[in-house]
Amino acid sequence: MRQPEHHWLKISKEATISYPTLVEGQTADYVVVGGGLSGLNAAIELARLGASVVLLEQDTIGQAASGRNNGQVIPHHSKASPSEIEQLLGPVRGQRYNGLVAKAPTELFGLVDRYGISCDSVRNGWMQACHSEQALLRGRTFYEEWKAFGASVEWLDRDLLSKRMGSLNYRGGWKANHAGHLNPYALCRGLARGAASEGVRIYETSPVASIVRDGSKWRVRTTAGEITAKGVLVTTNALTGDFWPGLRRSLIPVRIYQVATERLNEQQRKTVLPGNEGVSDTRRDLFACRYDSEGRLEAIGTHTLWHNAAERGMAAVMAKFHTVFPQLRELRATEYWEGTLAVVPDRIPRLMNLAPNLLFAGVYSGRGIAMSTVWGASAARLLAGAATEADMPVPVTSLRQIHGHGIAVQVASLIHPWHRLLDKVEAKRSHL
C-alpha cells in the first residue's frame, strides 16, 4: 500500500525516478530485499564487487522509515558509551564496532559526493544536550571516551551550549564535529540513482511473497515475478513481512511522528541553532531537532494513544519548542508525518544467517542514517565472500527472536508515559 506524500518528499531536490514493477522471471547473483538505506548501500557494494544485483522494494524508494526520519547523521551509539560497547562485544569486536560508528558519517557523505546526491547535506556537526546533572556526567563520559578513541569531539559547558543551541534549558553537552544532517528521502532517491548507475536492477511496488530454496539457488517470488539468485540479503527492518518464518519476531516496530514548523525569519535563525547543527537531548522522551533546507525546524515525537494523532503531535512538539526556545513562542507547526522504525533490546544492529547464502542485516534502533551505510556494505561483503564472519563488527548469528515478542511490542508502545515521569523526577532532583 502506497504511503501518502511526506514533508521530505515535498521539498526534495533529488529527481524522483520511477522504477518498474517486477513482472517476469530473471536471474542475478544476488537479490536485495528492501529498498531503504541498508538495501541501497548493500546493492551498491555488491555491484562494485562485480556482482549482478536485483533490488526489490515493496513500495517506492524513500517512502518507508529510511526516507521519513529526522535525517540526522550521528556518530554515536543510541545509549551506550564506547567502553560499554567493548564490554558487550569484547575488545576486538567492540573496537571494530566503535570504529564503524565513528567513521559512518564520513562514509555516508562520501557516497553523497560520489553520486552528486542533492539531499541538502549539512556537515556542521551534531550536539547532545544534557538535561540534568546525572545526564551531564554521562555526557562527559561519552565525550571523553570518543576523544580517546580519536573522534573529533568538543565539550560544551553550559554557557557554550546555550550559545550554540540558543536555549538555557540544559546543563551542558558535547558535540561530534564530523556529523550533520540531510533530507533522508532525497538521500534514498539519490542512492537508488547511484545504484542504478552501478548496474543494479531496481524494482518498486514489488513486495516479496516468499523466498524458496531451489537446489543451490534461491527463488525470490513477488506477486508478479521471480528472481533466481545464489544469495539473498534481507534489509526490510520494521516493515518485514511474512515471507520468512519468524523473522518479524526478531525486532520491535516503533511508530513515531515528525513535525515541521513554519519558516523561521532571519532574526529567529540567529538565535536558534545559529551554526545549523543537529541536536538531540538526553531525555528518555527524546527531543531532537534540526533545520531543513527551507529554514523550518523539524522534530520527532511519539504517542501512546494515536487518536487525533496529527493535531496532538503538532501541539506536543510545539509545546517542547516553546519550552526549549522561548524566543519562538509565536512559531507554529505546518507539517506532520509518520514512520515506523525497528529496535532491539540491546540496540546492536543484527547480522543473521537465516539459511545458507540468505542473510538479514539491519535494525538500528534510531541510528540508521549513518549506520546503514557501513552496515549495508559490511553485510554485502560478507554475503559475497569478500569478508568473513571474523571480520564483522558483531557475531553473525542464526535467527534471533525476541523472547516474549508480543509483550515487548506492547511495552514499547506504552512505555512513553513512564519515560516522561522518569525525566521529570530526574530533572527535579537536579534542581534540589
Secondary structure, 3 states (H helix, E strand, C coil): CCCCCCHHHHCCCCCCCCCCCCCCEEEEEEEEECCCHHHHHHHHHHHHCCCCEEEECCCCCCCCHHHHCCCEECCCCCCCCHHHHHHHHCHHHHHHHHHHHHHHHHHHHHHHHHCCCCCCCECCCEEEEECCHHHHHHHHHHHHHHHHHCCCEEEECHHHHHHHHCCCCCCEEEEECCCEECCHHHHHHHHHHHHHHCCCEEECCCCEEEEEEECCEEEEEECCCEEEEEEEEECCHHHCCCCCCCHHHHCEEEEEEEEEECCCCHHHHHHCCCCCCEEEECCCCCCEEEECCCCCEEEEECCCCCCCHHHHHHHHHHHHHHHHCHHHCCCCEEEEEEEEEEECCCCCCEEEEEECCEEEEECCCCCHHHHHHHHHHHHHHHHHCCCCHHHCCCCCECCCCCCCHHHHHHHHHHCHHHHHHHHHHHHHHHCC
